[in-house]
Amino acid sequence: MNAGKSSIKAVTFDLWETLLFERDGANSKRTAARCRNLVQALNKLGMEVSPKQVASAMNETASALMKVWKTNKDLTHLDQVRLVLKYALKGSVPINGEWMGELSSAYVSPIFEVRPYLNPDAPEVLRQFKDQNNLVGLICNTGLTPGTAIRRFLEEEGVAKYFDLMFFSDELRIRKPDPEVFRLVAHKFKVSPHNIAHIGDNLRVDVWGAKNVGFKAIYFSSEVGRDNIAESDPKSLVSFSRRLGNLKEDQIVADRTITSLAMAPRTVQELETQ
């Protein structure tokens, strides 16, 4: 990778609340669907568990995930499923590997039952960057929905074709703002960090994380497409993911701020003159 200033050669995007939008209450509806599906799957496999047991297990799993996420690490999708089983069954039944396909499907399917929706500007913005011969990447901290399901969702929405790479935290086992995530992107693209612009809505994981590695950081500041009900619940994973930790907002300074994703192509062009 060459040092020195040059044009932006790659653009990376956050996913949630940047390219994908949520409706108020979507996360709680998805959790309810996940609990219902897991109860049905477990009963089908011969284990009588109640919705209350699974709901409690999901809460315990969320608490366990927060402890892991606090270290910028992550669990695989199947490790999450095993955690739910551990808490739901209380160790009373040995976990059978043959169950995992059925249980994984039950755990994943809520994203297709309670679907998020594409930022209306996303398809055109992604197309513009590809037409300008930029490398385009996705860097996503996953929650309860794994990268495999998100890829399928983006394919169904017709935008997966625009990405040269997609990195998901459940597959990498590390989460933004860990510097290694951004370094892996630069290495994969064979592009110096200062030639990459990252666009995201989260001040800590997207702006602070990207700038720490030398990326240009564009802050997408918008209240549109956010599940305000989930964000207002201090026990929710959504609320946890938005916390600044030990940082203060005035310590995090983006290279540019946009209020609409449609502003991104022109904003990246402005960064090339810096």
Secondary structure, DSSP 4 states (H G I P E B T S, - for coil): ---S-----EEEE--BTTTEE--TTHHHHHHHHHHHHHHHHHHHTT----HHHHHHHHHHHHHHHHHHHTTTB---HHHHHHHHHHHHHTTSSPPPGGGHHHHHHHHHTHHHHS--EE-TTHHHHHHHHHHTT-EEEEEE--SSS-HHHHHHHHHHTT-GGG-SEEEEHHHHSB-TT-HHHHHHHHHHHT--GGGEEEEES-IIIIIIHHHHTT-EEEEE---TT--HHHHT-TTSHHHHHT--TT--GGG---SEEESSGGGHHHHHHHHTT-
